[in-house]
């Protein structure tokens, strides 16, 4: 990897889960990112992960990394929940103490690293950059027919590396199913998360799904009668 391929903080989005949003360490690192969201508890954090920011150009800004304060109640349960719904998103834990119990908790949470709140701004910055670039190495979700999703670039590609030209609705629906892989996503959830309050009928949804299938392959979206849809099982997850 050369410096041109090094992922920098100014191109990444951060979610901070902390009970103290005014903490100096947290405030200092937040200013380095393209966009930063904060949540004071796991419920608020999940809500922000499920409702990504829509940019003015219609693109979607997803969270790239999560910084979790161990002072947040039930942070271990939150980390476990992340593993089931967003298994590839990298996590860094930050704590007032670095005793054996906290270290063990960080390991069980599958955190990239555990840092002390006494860490300097530069040390935290380096740790986050390392985390982003280590995570980048395993950021392809591979499907049948050579189709894959690049989590770093947030694009679907064909086997030859050509980006698949998806509309905003097509991408939003396919990405929602990908984020919820392993589960059946019902029609109401698709309407709320993808159409976001705009008028939608079941026929409109089916039309979008058919177009996705035409651009990828038919079984990438599986239909469960009267229940909803699910994405095809990735080959490498």
ChimeraX commands (.cxc) that place a marker at each C-alpha (Angstrom):
marker #1 position 0.00,0.00,0.00 radius 0.5
marker #1 position 1.25,3.48,-0.82 radius 0.5
marker #1 position 0.24,6.79,0.75 radius 0.5
marker #1 position -2.34,7.45,-1.98 radius 0.5
marker #1 position -4.28,4.34,-0.95 radius 0.5
marker #1 position -4.10,5.07,2.79 radius 0.5
marker #1 position -7.57,5.79,4.05 radius 0.5
marker #1 position -7.66,9.09,5.93 radius 0.5
marker #1 position -10.01,10.30,8.64 radius 0.5
marker #1 position -11.25,13.24,6.57 radius 0.5
marker #1 position -12.89,10.72,4.21 radius 0.5
marker #1 position -14.51,8.63,6.95 radius 0.5
marker #1 position -17.62,8.87,9.13 radius 0.5
marker #1 position -17.49,8.22,12.87 radius 0.5
marker #1 position -20.12,7.22,15.42 radius 0.5
marker #1 position -19.21,7.92,19.05 radius 0.5
marker #1 position -21.22,6.12,21.71 radius 0.5
marker #1 position -20.52,7.87,25.00 radius 0.5
marker #1 position -22.28,9.16,28.07 radius 0.5
marker #1 position -19.97,12.20,28.05 radius 0.5
marker #1 position -20.01,13.92,24.67 radius 0.5
marker #1 position -17.93,16.77,26.15 radius 0.5
marker #1 position -14.97,14.52,26.93 radius 0.5
marker #1 position -11.80,16.23,25.63 radius 0.5
marker #1 position -10.43,13.10,23.94 radius 0.5
marker #1 position -13.71,12.50,22.11 radius 0.5
marker #1 position -14.13,16.13,21.07 radius 0.5
marker #1 position -10.60,16.36,19.68 radius 0.5
marker #1 position -10.82,13.26,17.50 radius 0.5
marker #1 position -14.29,14.12,16.19 radius 0.5
marker #1 position -13.00,17.20,14.38 radius 0.5
marker #1 position -10.70,15.03,12.23 radius 0.5
marker #1 position -13.53,13.14,10.54 radius 0.5
marker #1 position -15.65,13.93,7.50 radius 0.5
marker #1 position -18.76,13.53,9.64 radius 0.5
marker #1 position -19.33,12.57,13.26 radius 0.5
marker #1 position -22.47,11.40,15.02 radius 0.5
marker #1 position -22.83,10.89,18.76 radius 0.5
marker #1 position -25.16,8.67,20.75 radius 0.5
marker #1 position -25.55,8.51,24.52 radius 0.5
marker #1 position -26.87,4.93,24.64 radius 0.5
marker #1 position -27.07,1.76,22.51 radius 0.5
marker #1 position -30.68,2.35,21.42 radius 0.5
marker #1 position -29.82,5.78,20.03 radius 0.5
marker #1 position -26.70,4.37,18.39 radius 0.5
marker #1 position -28.59,1.60,16.57 radius 0.5
marker #1 position -31.16,4.15,15.39 radius 0.5
marker #1 position -28.41,6.30,13.86 radius 0.5
marker #1 position -26.79,3.28,12.22 radius 0.5
marker #1 position -30.14,2.30,10.70 radius 0.5
marker #1 position -30.79,5.82,9.39 radius 0.5
marker #1 position -27.66,6.93,7.51 radius 0.5
marker #1 position -27.23,10.51,6.38 radius 0.5
marker #1 position -28.45,11.33,2.87 radius 0.5
marker #1 position -26.09,13.75,1.13 radius 0.5
marker #1 position -27.24,16.57,-1.14 radius 0.5
marker #1 position -26.19,14.55,-4.20 radius 0.5
marker #1 position -28.41,11.66,-3.13 radius 0.5
marker #1 position -25.54,9.44,-1.99 radius 0.5
marker #1 position -25.64,7.75,1.40 radius 0.5
marker #1 position -23.04,8.33,4.13 radius 0.5
marker #1 position -22.68,5.18,6.20 radius 0.5
marker #1 position -20.76,4.94,9.46 radius 0.5
marker #1 position -17.21,3.65,8.87 radius 0.5
marker #1 position -16.03,3.15,12.46 radius 0.5
marker #1 position -17.49,3.21,15.97 radius 0.5
marker #1 position -15.80,4.54,19.11 radius 0.5
marker #1 position -17.44,3.05,22.22 radius 0.5
marker #1 position -16.99,4.43,25.74 radius 0.5
marker #1 position -17.05,1.63,28.31 radius 0.5
marker #1 position -18.89,3.97,30.69 radius 0.5
marker #1 position -22.00,3.57,28.52 radius 0.5
marker #1 position -24.45,1.17,30.24 radius 0.5
marker #1 position -24.74,-2.22,28.52 radius 0.5
marker #1 position -21.97,-1.45,26.04 radius 0.5
marker #1 position -21.10,-5.17,25.87 radius 0.5
marker #1 position -24.63,-6.04,24.73 radius 0.5
marker #1 position -24.44,-3.25,22.16 radius 0.5
marker #1 position -21.18,-4.64,20.76 radius 0.5
marker #1 position -22.72,-8.11,20.51 radius 0.5
marker #1 position -25.74,-6.67,18.72 radius 0.5
marker #1 position -23.42,-4.96,16.24 radius 0.5
marker #1 position -21.79,-8.31,15.52 radius 0.5
marker #1 position -25.12,-9.76,14.42 radius 0.5
marker #1 position -26.45,-6.81,12.39 radius 0.5
marker #1 position -23.25,-5.15,11.10 radius 0.5
marker #1 position -20.46,-7.71,11.53 radius 0.5
marker #1 position -17.85,-5.87,9.46 radius 0.5
marker #1 position -17.97,-2.43,11.07 radius 0.5
marker #1 position -14.78,-1.81,13.08 radius 0.5
marker #1 position -14.98,-0.89,16.77 radius 0.5
marker #1 position -12.55,0.82,19.15 radius 0.5
marker #1 position -13.21,0.83,22.90 radius 0.5
marker #1 position -12.04,3.67,25.13 radius 0.5
marker #1 position -12.04,3.39,28.91 radius 0.5
marker #1 position -11.07,5.05,32.19 radius 0.5
marker #1 position -9.34,1.85,33.25 radius 0.5
marker #1 position -7.34,-0.88,31.56 radius 0.5
marker #1 position -7.63,-3.71,34.07 radius 0.5
marker #1 position -7.91,-7.37,33.10 radius 0.5
marker #1 position -11.72,-7.37,33.21 radius 0.5
marker #1 position -11.94,-4.42,30.81 radius 0.5
marker #1 position -9.37,-5.99,28.48 radius 0.5
marker #1 position -11.31,-9.27,28.49 radius 0.5
marker #1 position -14.50,-7.36,27.75 radius 0.5
marker #1 position -12.85,-5.64,24.78 radius 0.5
marker #1 position -11.71,-9.01,23.44 radius 0.5
marker #1 position -15.21,-10.45,23.81 radius 0.5
marker #1 position -16.63,-7.39,22.03 radius 0.5
marker #1 position -14.21,-8.11,19.16 radius 0.5
marker #1 position -12.88,-4.57,19.35 radius 0.5
marker #1 position -9.92,-3.60,17.17 radius 0.5
marker #1 position -8.22,-2.19,20.25 radius 0.5
marker #1 position -8.83,-0.81,23.74 radius 0.5
marker #1 position -7.45,2.63,24.58 radius 0.5
marker #1 position -7.13,4.63,27.78 radius 0.5
marker #1 position -8.92,7.96,28.04 radius 0.5
marker #1 position -5.50,9.37,28.86 radius 0.5
marker #1 position -4.41,8.66,25.30 radius 0.5
marker #1 position -3.06,11.63,23.38 radius 0.5
marker #1 position -4.87,12.99,20.36 radius 0.5
marker #1 position -2.11,11.79,18.03 radius 0.5
marker #1 position -2.07,8.28,19.50 radius 0.5
marker #1 position -5.85,8.00,19.13 radius 0.5
marker #1 position -5.66,9.37,15.60 radius 0.5
marker #1 position -3.05,6.78,14.60 radius 0.5
marker #1 position -5.07,3.96,16.20 radius 0.5
marker #1 position -8.20,4.97,14.28 radius 0.5
marker #1 position -6.33,5.24,10.96 radius 0.5
marker #1 position -4.78,1.81,11.55 radius 0.5
marker #1 position -8.19,0.39,12.37 radius 0.5
marker #1 position -9.79,1.84,9.23 radius 0.5
marker #1 position -7.06,0.51,6.97 radius 0.5
marker #1 position -6.91,-2.92,8.59 radius 0.5
marker #1 position -10.68,-3.22,8.21 radius 0.5
marker #1 position -10.38,-2.18,4.59 radius 0.5
marker #1 position -8.51,-5.39,3.78 radius 0.5
marker #1 position -11.59,-7.51,4.32 radius 0.5
marker #1 position -14.22,-5.18,2.99 radius 0.5
marker #1 position -15.57,-7.23,0.07 radius 0.5
marker #1 position -18.83,-9.12,0.47 radius 0.5
marker #1 position -18.86,-11.71,-2.31 radius 0.5
marker #1 position -21.96,-13.16,-3.94 radius 0.5
marker #1 position -22.61,-15.64,-6.75 radius 0.5
marker #1 position -21.82,-14.82,-10.40 radius 0.5
marker #1 position -18.79,-12.79,-9.27 radius 0.5
marker #1 position -20.94,-9.97,-7.88 radius 0.5
marker #1 position -19.45,-8.28,-4.83 radius 0.5
marker #1 position -20.04,-5.30,-2.56 radius 0.5
marker #1 position -17.11,-3.07,-1.64 radius 0.5
marker #1 position -17.81,-1.75,1.86 radius 0.5
marker #1 position -15.05,0.84,1.61 radius 0.5
marker #1 position -16.35,2.40,-1.61 radius 0.5
marker #1 position -20.01,1.54,-0.86 radius 0.5
marker #1 position -20.58,0.17,-4.37 radius 0.5
marker #1 position -21.67,-3.11,-5.94 radius 0.5
marker #1 position -19.37,-4.50,-8.65 radius 0.5
marker #1 position -19.37,-7.14,-11.35 radius 0.5
marker #1 position -16.73,-9.86,-11.54 radius 0.5
marker #1 position -14.59,-7.77,-13.91 radius 0.5
marker #1 position -14.50,-4.85,-11.46 radius 0.5
marker #1 position -17.09,-2.77,-13.30 radius 0.5
marker #1 position -19.40,-0.83,-10.95 radius 0.5
marker #1 position -23.07,-1.82,-11.22 radius 0.5
marker #1 position -25.16,1.20,-12.15 radius 0.5
marker #1 position -27.93,1.18,-9.55 radius 0.5
marker #1 position -30.49,3.90,-8.95 radius 0.5
marker #1 position -30.84,5.41,-5.48 radius 0.5
marker #1 position -33.83,3.15,-4.71 radius 0.5
marker #1 position -32.14,0.04,-6.11 radius 0.5
marker #1 position -28.99,0.63,-4.09 radius 0.5
marker #1 position -30.93,1.53,-0.94 radius 0.5
marker #1 position -33.02,-1.64,-1.10 radius 0.5
marker #1 position -30.10,-3.95,-1.86 radius 0.5
marker #1 position -27.93,-2.35,0.84 radius 0.5
marker #1 position -30.73,-2.65,3.40 radius 0.5
marker #1 position -31.05,-6.37,2.69 radius 0.5
marker #1 position -27.26,-6.70,2.88 radius 0.5
marker #1 position -27.14,-4.96,6.27 radius 0.5
marker #1 position -29.89,-7.32,7.46 radius 0.5
marker #1 position -28.45,-10.46,5.86 radius 0.5
marker #1 position -29.62,-13.61,7.52 radius 0.5
marker #1 position -33.02,-12.04,8.26 radius 0.5
marker #1 position -36.21,-11.58,6.27 radius 0.5
marker #1 position -36.97,-7.88,5.83 radius 0.5
marker #1 position -40.68,-7.13,5.72 radius 0.5
marker #1 position -42.39,-4.73,3.33 radius 0.5
marker #1 position -43.01,-2.03,5.95 radius 0.5
marker #1 position -39.33,-1.91,6.91 radius 0.5
marker #1 position -38.33,-1.58,3.25 radius 0.5
marker #1 position -40.87,1.20,2.77 radius 0.5
marker #1 position -39.67,3.08,5.87 radius 0.5
marker #1 position -35.94,2.65,5.27 radius 0.5
marker #1 position -35.73,2.93,1.47 radius 0.5
marker #1 position -38.69,5.05,0.35 radius 0.5
marker #1 position -38.57,7.14,3.55 radius 0.5
marker #1 position -42.17,8.25,3.62 radius 0.5
marker #1 position -42.59,8.63,-0.13 radius 0.5
marker #1 position -45.50,6.93,-1.88 radius 0.5
marker #1 position -44.81,3.27,-2.61 radius 0.5
marker #1 position -46.87,0.27,-3.66 radius 0.5
marker #1 position -45.98,-3.41,-3.64 radius 0.5
marker #1 position -45.87,-3.24,-7.44 radius 0.5
marker #1 position -43.33,-0.41,-7.31 radius 0.5
marker #1 position -41.18,-2.44,-4.93 radius 0.5
marker #1 position -41.38,-5.52,-7.14 radius 0.5
marker #1 position -40.39,-3.44,-10.15 radius 0.5
marker #1 position -37.28,-2.17,-8.34 radius 0.5
marker #1 position -36.39,-5.71,-7.26 radius 0.5
marker #1 position -36.77,-7.01,-10.82 radius 0.5
marker #1 position -34.41,-4.30,-12.09 radius 0.5
marker #1 position -31.84,-5.25,-9.43 radius 0.5
marker #1 position -32.10,-8.89,-10.51 radius 0.5
marker #1 position -31.61,-7.93,-14.15 radius 0.5
marker #1 position -28.46,-5.98,-13.29 radius 0.5
marker #1 position -27.02,-8.72,-11.03 radius 0.5
marker #1 position -28.61,-12.18,-10.95 radius 0.5
marker #1 position -32.10,-13.40,-10.10 radius 0.5
marker #1 position -31.43,-15.13,-6.78 radius 0.5
marker #1 position -29.53,-12.24,-5.23 radius 0.5
marker #1 position -32.91,-11.28,-3.72 radius 0.5
marker #1 position -35.03,-14.10,-2.34 radius 0.5
marker #1 position -38.79,-13.72,-1.93 radius 0.5
marker #1 position -40.60,-15.11,1.12 radius 0.5
marker #1 position -44.32,-15.08,0.37 radius 0.5
marker #1 position -46.32,-12.75,2.64 radius 0.5
marker #1 position -43.20,-12.11,4.74 radius 0.5
marker #1 position -40.71,-10.06,2.77 radius 0.5
marker #1 position -37.30,-10.37,1.13 radius 0.5
marker #1 position -33.78,-11.45,2.02 radius 0.5
marker #1 position -30.45,-11.15,0.25 radius 0.5
marker #1 position -28.63,-14.20,-1.08 radius 0.5
marker #1 position -26.12,-15.72,1.34 radius 0.5
marker #1 position -22.67,-14.17,0.78 radius 0.5
marker #1 position -19.94,-16.65,-0.15 radius 0.5
marker #1 position -17.31,-15.23,2.21 radius 0.5
marker #1 position -19.31,-14.30,5.35 radius 0.5
marker link #1:1,2 radius 0.2
marker link #1:2,3 radius 0.2
marker link #1:3,4 radius 0.2
marker link #1:4,5 radius 0.2
marker link #1:5,6 radius 0.2
marker link #1:6,7 radius 0.2
marker link #1:7,8 radius 0.2
marker link #1:8,9 radius 0.2
marker link #1:9,10 radius 0.2
marker link #1:10,11 radius 0.2
marker link #1:11,12 radius 0.2
marker link #1:12,13 radius 0.2
marker link #1:13,14 radius 0.2
marker link #1:14,15 radius 0.2
marker link #1:15,16 radius 0.2
marker link #1:16,17 radius 0.2
marker link #1:17,18 radius 0.2
marker link #1:18,19 radius 0.2
marker link #1:19,20 radius 0.2
marker link #1:20,21 radius 0.2
marker link #1:21,22 radius 0.2
marker link #1:22,23 radius 0.2
marker link #1:23,24 radius 0.2
marker link #1:24,25 radius 0.2
marker link #1:25,26 radius 0.2
marker link #1:26,27 radius 0.2
marker link #1:27,28 radius 0.2
marker link #1:28,29 radius 0.2
marker link #1:29,30 radius 0.2
marker link #1:30,31 radius 0.2
marker link #1:31,32 radius 0.2
marker link #1:32,33 radius 0.2
marker link #1:33,34 radius 0.2
marker link #1:34,35 radius 0.2
marker link #1:35,36 radius 0.2
marker link #1:36,37 radius 0.2
marker link #1:37,38 radius 0.2
marker link #1:38,39 radius 0.2
marker link #1:39,40 radius 0.2
marker link #1:40,41 radius 0.2
marker link #1:41,42 radius 0.2
marker link #1:42,43 radius 0.2
marker link #1:43,44 radius 0.2
marker link #1:44,45 radius 0.2
marker link #1:45,46 radius 0.2
marker link #1:46,47 radius 0.2
marker link #1:47,48 radius 0.2
marker link #1:48,49 radius 0.2
marker link #1:49,50 radius 0.2
marker link #1:50,51 radius 0.2
marker link #1:51,52 radius 0.2
marker link #1:52,53 radius 0.2
marker link #1:53,54 radius 0.2
marker link #1:54,55 radius 0.2
marker link #1:55,56 radius 0.2
marker link #1:56,57 radius 0.2
marker link #1:57,58 radius 0.2
marker link #1:58,59 radius 0.2
marker link #1:59,60 radius 0.2
marker link #1:60,61 radius 0.2
marker link #1:61,62 radius 0.2
marker link #1:62,63 radius 0.2
marker link #1:63,64 radius 0.2
marker link #1:64,65 radius 0.2
marker link #1:65,66 radius 0.2
marker link #1:66,67 radius 0.2
marker link #1:67,68 radius 0.2
marker link #1:68,69 radius 0.2
marker link #1:69,70 radius 0.2
marker link #1:70,71 radius 0.2
marker link #1:71,72 radius 0.2
marker link #1:72,73 radius 0.2
marker link #1:73,74 radius 0.2
marker link #1:74,75 radius 0.2
marker link #1:75,76 radius 0.2
marker link #1:76,77 radius 0.2
marker link #1:77,78 radius 0.2
marker link #1:78,79 radius 0.2
marker link #1:79,80 radius 0.2
marker link #1:80,81 radius 0.2
marker link #1:81,82 radius 0.2
marker link #1:82,83 radius 0.2
marker link #1:83,84 radius 0.2
marker link #1:84,85 radius 0.2
marker link #1:85,86 radius 0.2
marker link #1:86,87 radius 0.2
marker link #1:87,88 radius 0.2
marker link #1:88,89 radius 0.2
marker link #1:89,90 radius 0.2
marker link #1:90,91 radius 0.2
marker link #1:91,92 radius 0.2
marker link #1:92,93 radius 0.2
marker link #1:93,94 radius 0.2
marker link #1:94,95 radius 0.2
marker link #1:95,96 radius 0.2
marker link #1:96,97 radius 0.2
marker link #1:97,98 radius 0.2
marker link #1:98,99 radius 0.2
marker link #1:99,100 radius 0.2
marker link #1:100,101 radius 0.2
marker link #1:101,102 radius 0.2
marker link #1:102,103 radius 0.2
marker link #1:103,104 radius 0.2
marker link #1:104,105 radius 0.2
marker link #1:105,106 radius 0.2
marker link #1:106,107 radius 0.2
marker link #1:107,108 radius 0.2
marker link #1:108,109 radius 0.2
marker link #1:109,110 radius 0.2
marker link #1:110,111 radius 0.2
marker link #1:111,112 radius 0.2
marker link #1:112,113 radius 0.2
marker link #1:113,114 radius 0.2
marker link #1:114,115 radius 0.2
marker link #1:115,116 radius 0.2
marker link #1:116,117 radius 0.2
marker link #1:117,118 radius 0.2
marker link #1:118,119 radius 0.2
marker link #1:119,120 radius 0.2
marker link #1:120,121 radius 0.2
marker link #1:121,122 radius 0.2
marker link #1:122,123 radius 0.2
marker link #1:123,124 radius 0.2
marker link #1:124,125 radius 0.2
marker link #1:125,126 radius 0.2
marker link #1:126,127 radius 0.2
marker link #1:127,128 radius 0.2
marker link #1:128,129 radius 0.2
marker link #1:129,130 radius 0.2
marker link #1:130,131 radius 0.2
marker link #1:131,132 radius 0.2
marker link #1:132,133 radius 0.2
marker link #1:133,134 radius 0.2
marker link #1:134,135 radius 0.2
marker link #1:135,136 radius 0.2
marker link #1:136,137 radius 0.2
marker link #1:137,138 radius 0.2
marker link #1:138,139 radius 0.2
marker link #1:139,140 radius 0.2
marker link #1:140,141 radius 0.2
marker link #1:141,142 radius 0.2
marker link #1:142,143 radius 0.2
marker link #1:143,144 radius 0.2
marker link #1:144,145 radius 0.2
marker link #1:145,146 radius 0.2
marker link #1:146,147 radius 0.2
marker link #1:147,148 radius 0.2
marker link #1:148,149 radius 0.2
marker link #1:149,150 radius 0.2
marker link #1:150,151 radius 0.2
marker link #1:151,152 radius 0.2
marker link #1:152,153 radius 0.2
marker link #1:153,154 radius 0.2
marker link #1:154,155 radius 0.2
marker link #1:155,156 radius 0.2
marker link #1:156,157 radius 0.2
marker link #1:157,158 radius 0.2
marker link #1:158,159 radius 0.2
marker link #1:159,160 radius 0.2
marker link #1:160,161 radius 0.2
marker link #1:161,162 radius 0.2
marker link #1:162,163 radius 0.2
marker link #1:163,164 radius 0.2
marker link #1:164,165 radius 0.2
marker link #1:165,166 radius 0.2
marker link #1:166,167 radius 0.2
marker link #1:167,168 radius 0.2
marker link #1:168,169 radius 0.2
marker link #1:169,170 radius 0.2
marker link #1:170,171 radius 0.2
marker link #1:171,172 radius 0.2
marker link #1:172,173 radius 0.2
marker link #1:173,174 radius 0.2
marker link #1:174,175 radius 0.2
marker link #1:175,176 radius 0.2
marker link #1:176,177 radius 0.2
marker link #1:177,178 radius 0.2
marker link #1:178,179 radius 0.2
marker link #1:179,180 radius 0.2
marker link #1:180,181 radius 0.2
marker link #1:181,182 radius 0.2
marker link #1:182,183 radius 0.2
marker link #1:183,184 radius 0.2
marker link #1:184,185 radius 0.2
marker link #1:185,186 radius 0.2
marker link #1:186,187 radius 0.2
marker link #1:187,188 radius 0.2
marker link #1:188,189 radius 0.2
marker link #1:189,190 radius 0.2
marker link #1:190,191 radius 0.2
marker link #1:191,192 radius 0.2
marker link #1:192,193 radius 0.2
marker link #1:193,194 radius 0.2
marker link #1:194,195 radius 0.2
marker link #1:195,196 radius 0.2
marker link #1:196,197 radius 0.2
marker link #1:197,198 radius 0.2
marker link #1:198,199 radius 0.2
marker link #1:199,200 radius 0.2
marker link #1:200,201 radius 0.2
marker link #1:201,202 radius 0.2
marker link #1:202,203 radius 0.2
marker link #1:203,204 radius 0.2
marker link #1:204,205 radius 0.2
marker link #1:205,206 radius 0.2
marker link #1:206,207 radius 0.2
marker link #1:207,208 radius 0.2
marker link #1:208,209 radius 0.2
marker link #1:209,210 radius 0.2
marker link #1:210,211 radius 0.2
marker link #1:211,212 radius 0.2
marker link #1:212,213 radius 0.2
marker link #1:213,214 radius 0.2
marker link #1:214,215 radius 0.2
marker link #1:215,216 radius 0.2
marker link #1:216,217 radius 0.2
marker link #1:217,218 radius 0.2
marker link #1:218,219 radius 0.2
marker link #1:219,220 radius 0.2
marker link #1:220,221 radius 0.2
marker link #1:221,222 radius 0.2
marker link #1:222,223 radius 0.2
marker link #1:223,224 radius 0.2
marker link #1:224,225 radius 0.2
marker link #1:225,226 radius 0.2
marker link #1:226,227 radius 0.2
marker link #1:227,228 radius 0.2
marker link #1:228,229 radius 0.2
marker link #1:229,230 radius 0.2
marker link #1:230,231 radius 0.2
marker link #1:231,232 radius 0.2
marker link #1:232,233 radius 0.2
marker link #1:233,234 radius 0.2
marker link #1:234,235 radius 0.2
marker link #1:235,236 radius 0.2
marker link #1:236,237 radius 0.2
view
